Amino acid sequence: MKITIALLFILLNNDCSMLPAAQGASDEKETVYVCGSGNGKRYHLKEHCRGLNNCSAKAVKTTVEKAKKEGKTLCGWEK
């Protein structure tokens, strides 16, 4: 019961830092997608993530490692 309440509190406060990483996201060679315009701040695990809806360019494949080096973080829809 205490764990459930703690997880609910974390999710309500939008702080997922204490939750396990998204499945597969720990593999730095994993393919992810970024907005091809170069202006995006997030990377996405799925090519058709709803976080890419506002991207005016085509989604581009890259790796988690490259996306992180560019200062991108995981999309909030996929946390």
C-alpha positions in Angstrom: 0.0 0.0 0.0 2.8 2.4 0.9 4.6 1.7 -2.4 1.4 2.4 -4.4 0.9 5.7 -2.7 4.6 6.6 -3.2 4.4 5.8 -6.9 1.1 7.7 -7.3 2.7 10.7 -5.6 5.7 10.5 -7.9 3.5 10.3 -11.0 1.3 13.1 -9.9 4.3 15.3 -9.4 5.6 14.3 -12.9 8.9 13.2 -11.3 9.9 9.9 -12.9 13.5 10.0 -11.7 12.8 7.3 -9.2 11.0 4.9 -11.6 12.9 2.4 -13.7 14.1 3.7 -17.1 11.9 3.0 -20.1 12.4 -0.5 -21.4 15.5 -0.6 -23.6 16.4 3.0 -23.1 19.6 2.0 -21.2 21.1 0.7 -24.4 23.1 3.6 -25.8 23.2 2.1 -29.3 19.4 1.9 -29.5 17.7 3.6 -32.4 15.6 6.6 -31.4 13.9 9.4 -33.4 14.4 13.1 -33.4 12.8 15.9 -35.3 14.7 16.5 -38.5 14.4 20.3 -38.2 17.3 20.4 -35.7 15.2 22.5 -33.2 13.8 19.6 -31.1 14.8 19.1 -27.5 13.6 15.5 -27.2 14.2 12.1 -28.5 11.5 9.5 -29.1 11.5 5.7 -28.8 8.8 5.3 -31.4 8.8 6.9 -34.9 5.2 7.8 -34.5 5.3 9.1 -31.0 2.7 11.8 -30.4 5.5 14.1 -29.2 6.6 14.3 -32.8 3.2 15.7 -33.9 4.5 19.3 -33.9 7.7 18.5 -35.9 7.4 20.2 -39.3 10.2 18.0 -40.7 10.6 14.3 -41.1 11.6 12.3 -38.0 15.3 11.2 -38.3 16.8 8.0 -36.9 19.7 8.3 -34.5 21.0 6.6 -31.4 20.4 7.4 -27.7 24.1 8.3 -27.4 24.0 10.9 -30.2 20.7 12.4 -29.0 22.0 12.8 -25.5 25.3 14.4 -26.8 23.1 16.9 -28.6 21.5 17.7 -25.3 18.2 16.0 -26.0 16.2 14.2 -23.3 13.5 11.5 -23.5 10.1 12.7 -24.6 7.7 13.1 -21.7 5.0 11.0 -23.5 7.4 8.0 -23.3 8.6 8.3 -19.7 
